[in-house]
Amino acid sequence: MSHTSPLRHPDTRDPEVMSRRAWWLLGLNLFVPGSAQLLAGNRRWGRFAVGSTFTLWALTAAALLLFWLWRPAALTLATNVVVLWIVQLGLIFYAVLWLATTVNAFTLVRLVRTAPRTRLPIAVVTVLSIVLTTGTASYAALLTGVGRDALSTVFAGGSIVEPIDGRYTILLLGGDAGADRIGLRPDSMTLVSIDATSGAVTMVGIPRNLYNAPFSEDSPLWTAWPNGFDCGDDCLLAYLYPWAAEHPELYPNAEKEGSTPAIEAMRDAIEGVTGLPVQFTVLIDMAGFESLIDALGGVVVTVDEPVTLGINGGPVVGEIAAGERRMDGYTALWYARSRYELTDFDRMEHQRDIQEAMLRQLEPGIVLTRFQAIAEASSDLVRTDIPQSMLGVLSDLAVLSRDHEIVRLELVPPFIDNVEPDFELARASVATAVAPRPTPTPTP
């Protein structure tokens, strides 16, 4: 009595049997690469491919389990350059594996033995399988490489940094080096304080035209400005940046540490104004800010009053009506910088609107679907001393921050006079704003 297997030893004289066999082999290979070879081809090759597939599934399940049980560790691994290299090589391997097993499965089909009406659909499904599997894995490998390069370009080296008094602080500087300016000046200054346990965020806005910014006695600026940055109209806070750039001897180790004398001077000034230590700095080029907003797909901002876009004394380039508005990069940049019948303090409020909108809308789905554009835009416009090893911790806190309202404190008139500032009041107000808040009760 002879025993036949419909997959390994089919009746090649029956086109219907061969057609059903073809669909089974292609379908099994699509979901478990190597299964077609294991059942109808080279078993050794099939065992290798199936084993590799199960390994992929096990690693994916382990990653998901780690993310569920210990999210900061999972995010730290996901932003590690070495891990990303391994992931990229693994994705390339699986792309080649899927291509090889699909092509081999197609040869095992014996297309000429199938029913004539099924030959074209079988060939089309084979091509689509290659595009779906190999194409997807190859594109994921490309994105992994883009992300790895962006992380290496933007973020500094170094180890995990512990919070100070239970908080992380990040100074955001919006730099503007327009054609009508000598050098770069930070037009936007925001100190972001993040509770290291709850993720609650406080944003402190510091005006660019603040006078007499103070420095501590251990600051290199103390010798030159013991009474603060106090030379009148030439010593607005924003002007400290180009002044310090011309005096690199004050911060001789700044470049070695991945910073600049100008950024370090701004760090010292903001610490003097707010009373908080500045752990990290982020310099964002306002000219490249537009591309980042576009990469995110725009931002949704609630505009309290209509805003005319333009510069005082210059032409009007547009208007933003009141209400909830989705802004592209061009509009968002104008909203943050427009001076038409607006004060510097109005602009600060608009800048914080954009920053808060970006924080709220930077969700995993948006990042994944627009990852390449976001990575490329970030590489072009950001300079920071945040260590790459901190990305997992800060990303986890960003997720936790969504459970809290963002507290915004603006150190502007009439609360804090910018010409004759009351720095004791400013520091006391900042301390109150960043104080721990009650954990919100989860919504049933």
Buried (B, 14 or more C-beta within 10 A) or exposed (E): EEEEEBBEEBEEEBBEBBBBBBBBBBBBBBEBBBBBBBBBBBBEBBEBBBEBBEEBEEEEEEBEEBBEEEBBBBBBBBBBBEBBEEBBEBBBBBBEBBBBBBBBBBEBBBBEBBBEEBBEEBEEBBEEBBEBBBBBBBEBBBBBBBBBBBBEEBBBEBEEBEBEEEBBBBBBBBBBEEEEEEEBBBBBBBBBBBBBEBBBBBBBBBBBBBBBBBBEEEBBBBEEBEEBBEEEEEBBBBBBBBBBBEBBEBBEEBEEEBBBBBBBBBBBBBBBBBBBEBBBBBBBBBBBBBBBBBBBBBBEBEBEEEBBBBEEEEEEEEEBEEEEBEBBBBBBBBBBBBBBEBEBBBBBBBBBBBBBBBBEBBEEEBBEEBBBBBBBBBBBBBBBBBBBBBBBBBBBBBBBBEEBEBBBBBBBEEEBBBEEBEBEEBBEBBEEBBEEEEEEEEEE
